[in-house]
Amino acid sequence: MASERAPLASLILAVGLALGGLLTGLGLSRVRAADRFVTVKGISEREAQADLVIWPLRLSAADNDLARAHAQLESSIVVIRRFLARNQIDTSQMARQDFRVTDAYTNQYAGPERVTSRYVIRETILVRSDKPQLVLAASQRVAELVSAGVVLSSGEEYGGGGPTFVFTGLNRLKPEMIAEATGRARESAEQFARDSRSTLGGIRRANQGVFEILPRDQAPGISEASQIVKTVRVVSTVEYFLR
């Protein structure tokens, strides 16, 4: 009886091993299939024109008499208002800020005998407009202010002193650009699938990407804020399964 059971047990063991091997092989095939994917990128770019401009005009007036220095400053502000109006720029959003008075006699490193003007008054006139082209044109005629006696100084606020151009319409471009970038990513994935004799599957993972606002003319020393026309770019990264 024991001798009859031995072949049967061996047969059951062999079938079990065969089934186990088959199931293991199928499992490994599924793992390999899940690991087959391609990562592609899609780029979308648009040219966009600034719709907001901020132009700081930093004034300076100096005199040994504080009242005269202040009068010079006020006179310069009147000249600036007329200049802006002459260039069709709305002065209602013009703001005065950062008013400072410096008394050179309070400087311990400079004695009275070395001081040419005791009082120096500084103030920034901030021009804000939704007409960037008008402000750009006016900024190119700023020498007229100097000829009229306005003393302009440079500073670190708001960049180097020229107009700062801002594009605020990014949200209007986002849906169309994301769709375009995703479409281009899929085109690249389909081309890869054809070249590798595979079939493109569903999306494994996707990253929308970060929107960038860049200068249209990308060259050393040119900043995005100084250009009225900009380039908006987004790069989407998508992973597709391959079958």
C-alpha positions as CSV (number, residue, x, y, z in Angstrom):
1,M,0.0,0.0,0.0
2,A,2.8,2.4,0.9
3,S,4.5,1.6,-2.4
4,E,1.3,2.6,-4.3
5,R,1.0,5.9,-2.5
6,A,4.6,7.0,-3.3
7,P,4.1,7.6,-7.1
8,L,0.8,9.4,-6.3
9,A,2.6,11.7,-3.8
10,S,5.4,12.4,-6.3
11,L,2.8,13.2,-9.0
12,I,1.0,15.7,-6.7
13,L,4.3,17.3,-5.8
14,A,5.4,17.6,-9.4
15,V,2.0,19.2,-10.4
16,G,2.3,21.6,-7.5
17,L,5.8,22.7,-8.4
18,A,4.7,23.1,-12.0
19,L,1.7,25.3,-11.0
20,G,3.8,27.3,-8.6
21,G,6.4,27.9,-11.3
22,L,3.7,29.0,-13.8
23,L,2.1,31.4,-11.3
24,T,5.4,32.8,-10.3
25,G,6.2,33.3,-14.0
26,L,2.9,35.1,-14.6
27,G,3.6,37.3,-11.6
28,L,7.0,38.3,-12.8
29,S,5.6,39.0,-16.2
30,R,3.1,41.4,-14.6
31,V,5.9,43.1,-12.6
32,R,7.9,43.5,-15.8
33,A,5.0,44.9,-17.7
34,A,4.3,47.4,-14.9
35,D,7.9,48.5,-15.0
36,R,7.8,49.3,-18.7
37,F,7.1,53.0,-19.1
38,V,8.5,56.1,-20.8
39,T,9.1,59.6,-19.3
40,V,8.5,62.5,-21.7
41,K,8.4,66.3,-21.5
42,G,6.1,68.7,-23.3
43,I,6.9,72.4,-23.6
44,S,4.5,75.3,-24.2
45,E,5.6,78.9,-24.7
46,R,3.7,82.2,-25.3
47,E,4.8,85.8,-25.8
48,A,3.0,88.1,-23.4
49,Q,3.1,91.9,-23.1
50,A,3.3,93.5,-19.7
51,D,0.0,95.1,-18.5
52,L,1.3,96.9,-15.5
53,V,4.4,99.2,-15.0
54,I,6.0,100.6,-11.9
55,W,8.4,103.5,-12.4
56,P,10.2,105.0,-9.3
57,L,11.7,108.5,-9.7
58,R,14.1,109.2,-6.9
59,L,14.5,112.9,-6.2
60,S,17.2,114.7,-4.3
61,A,17.6,118.3,-3.2
62,A,20.4,119.8,-1.2
63,D,21.0,123.2,0.4
64,N,22.5,124.7,3.6
65,D,19.0,126.0,4.3
66,L,16.4,123.3,5.0
67,A,13.5,125.4,3.8
68,R,15.2,126.1,0.5
69,A,16.1,122.4,0.0
70,H,12.4,121.5,0.6
71,A,11.2,124.2,-1.8
72,Q,13.6,122.7,-4.5
73,L,12.1,119.3,-3.9
74,E,8.5,120.5,-4.2
75,S,9.4,122.4,-7.4
76,S,10.8,119.2,-8.8
77,I,7.6,117.3,-8.1
78,V,5.6,120.0,-9.9
79,V,7.9,119.5,-12.9
80,I,7.5,115.8,-12.8
81,R,3.7,116.1,-12.7
82,R,3.7,118.3,-15.8
83,F,6.1,115.9,-17.5
84,L,3.9,112.9,-16.9
85,A,0.8,114.7,-18.0
86,R,2.5,115.9,-21.2
87,N,3.3,112.2,-21.9
88,Q,-0.3,111.2,-21.4
89,I,0.4,109.4,-18.1
90,D,-2.3,109.5,-15.5
91,T,-0.9,111.2,-12.4
92,S,-3.7,110.2,-10.1
93,Q,-1.9,107.0,-9.1
94,M,1.4,108.8,-8.6
95,A,2.5,108.3,-5.0
96,R,5.1,110.0,-2.8
97,Q,7.1,107.9,-0.4
98,D,10.3,107.3,1.4
99,F,10.8,110.9,2.5
100,R,14.2,111.4,4.2
101,V,16.2,114.4,5.5
102,T,19.9,114.1,6.2
103,D,21.8,116.7,8.2
104,A,25.5,116.5,7.3
105,Y,26.5,118.1,10.6
106,T,25.3,115.0,12.4
107,N,27.9,112.9,10.6
108,Q,30.7,112.4,13.0
109,Y,33.2,111.7,10.1
110,A,32.5,114.9,8.2
111,G,33.2,118.2,10.0
112,P,31.4,121.5,9.0
113,E,34.4,122.7,7.1
114,R,34.0,119.7,4.6
115,V,30.3,120.1,4.1
116,T,29.1,121.8,0.9
117,S,25.3,121.4,1.6
118,R,24.2,120.8,5.1
119,Y,20.8,119.4,4.3
120,V,19.9,116.7,1.8
121,I,16.3,115.7,1.2
122,R,15.4,112.6,-0.7
123,E,12.0,111.3,-1.8
124,T,10.7,108.7,-4.2
125,I,7.8,109.5,-6.6
126,L,6.3,106.1,-7.6
127,V,4.5,106.1,-10.9
128,R,2.1,103.2,-11.4
129,S,0.2,102.7,-14.6
130,D,-1.6,100.2,-16.8
131,K,-0.2,101.8,-19.9
132,P,3.3,100.3,-20.1
133,Q,3.9,101.7,-23.6
134,L,3.4,105.3,-22.6
135,V,5.6,104.9,-19.5
136,L,8.3,103.2,-21.6
137,A,8.3,106.1,-24.1
138,A,8.4,108.7,-21.2
139,S,11.3,106.9,-19.6
140,Q,13.3,107.4,-22.7
141,R,12.8,111.2,-22.4
142,V,13.8,111.4,-18.8
143,A,16.7,113.8,-19.8
144,E,14.0,116.5,-20.1
145,L,13.6,116.3,-16.3
146,V,17.3,116.8,-15.8
147,S,17.3,119.8,-18.2
148,A,14.4,121.3,-16.1
149,G,16.5,121.1,-13.0
150,V,15.2,117.9,-11.4
151,V,18.0,116.0,-9.6
152,L,17.4,112.3,-9.9
153,S,19.4,109.7,-7.9
154,S,19.8,106.0,-8.1
155,G,18.9,103.4,-5.5
156,E,18.3,99.8,-4.8
157,E,14.5,99.9,-4.5
158,Y,12.5,98.5,-7.4
159,G,15.6,97.5,-9.3
160,G,18.0,99.9,-11.1
161,G,15.7,102.9,-11.3
162,G,14.0,102.4,-14.7
163,P,10.5,101.1,-15.1
164,T,9.6,97.6,-13.9
165,F,7.2,95.8,-16.3
166,V,4.8,93.3,-14.8
167,F,2.6,90.7,-16.6
168,T,-0.5,89.9,-14.5
169,G,-2.5,87.7,-16.9
170,L,-0.8,84.4,-16.2
171,N,-4.0,82.7,-15.0
172,R,-5.7,83.4,-18.4
173,L,-2.9,81.5,-20.2
174,K,-2.6,78.5,-17.9
175,P,-5.4,76.2,-19.1
176,E,-4.4,76.5,-22.8
177,M,-0.7,76.2,-22.2
178,I,-1.1,73.1,-19.9
179,A,-3.2,71.4,-22.6
180,E,-0.6,72.2,-25.2
181,A,2.3,71.0,-23.1
182,T,0.5,67.7,-22.2
183,G,-0.4,67.2,-25.9
184,R,3.2,67.6,-27.0
185,A,4.3,65.2,-24.3
186,R,1.9,62.6,-25.6
187,E,3.1,63.1,-29.2
188,S,6.7,62.4,-28.0
189,A,5.5,59.3,-26.1
190,E,3.6,57.9,-29.1
191,Q,6.7,58.4,-31.3
192,F,8.8,56.6,-28.7
193,A,6.3,53.7,-28.6
194,R,6.4,53.4,-32.4
195,D,10.2,53.4,-32.5
196,S,10.3,50.7,-29.8
197,R,7.5,48.6,-31.3
198,S,5.4,49.1,-28.3
199,T,1.9,50.2,-27.6
200,L,1.3,53.3,-25.5
201,G,-0.7,52.7,-22.3
202,G,-2.3,55.0,-19.7
203,I,-0.6,57.7,-17.7
204,R,1.6,56.3,-14.8
205,R,2.5,59.7,-13.3
206,A,2.2,63.4,-14.4
207,N,3.7,66.6,-13.3
208,Q,2.2,69.9,-14.5
209,G,5.4,71.8,-14.2
210,V,6.1,75.3,-13.0
211,F,5.2,78.4,-15.1
212,E,8.1,80.7,-15.7
213,I,8.0,84.3,-17.0
214,L,11.3,85.0,-18.8
215,P,12.7,87.9,-20.8
216,R,11.8,87.7,-24.4
217,D,15.4,88.5,-25.4
218,Q,17.5,86.2,-23.2
219,A,20.9,87.6,-23.1
220,P,23.5,88.3,-20.3
221,G,22.5,91.4,-18.2
222,I,18.9,91.5,-19.4
223,S,16.3,91.0,-16.7
224,E,12.7,90.0,-17.2
225,A,11.4,93.0,-15.3
226,S,13.1,95.4,-17.7
227,Q,11.4,94.0,-20.8
228,I,7.8,95.0,-21.8
229,V,7.5,91.8,-23.9
230,K,8.1,88.5,-22.0
231,T,8.1,84.8,-22.7
232,V,5.8,82.6,-20.6
233,R,7.0,78.9,-20.5
234,V,5.8,75.7,-18.8
235,V,7.3,72.2,-19.1
236,S,5.1,69.3,-18.2
237,T,6.5,65.9,-17.4
238,V,4.4,62.8,-18.0
239,E,5.1,59.0,-17.6
240,Y,3.2,56.6,-19.8
241,F,3.0,52.8,-19.5
242,L,4.2,50.8,-22.5
243,R,2.6,47.5,-23.5
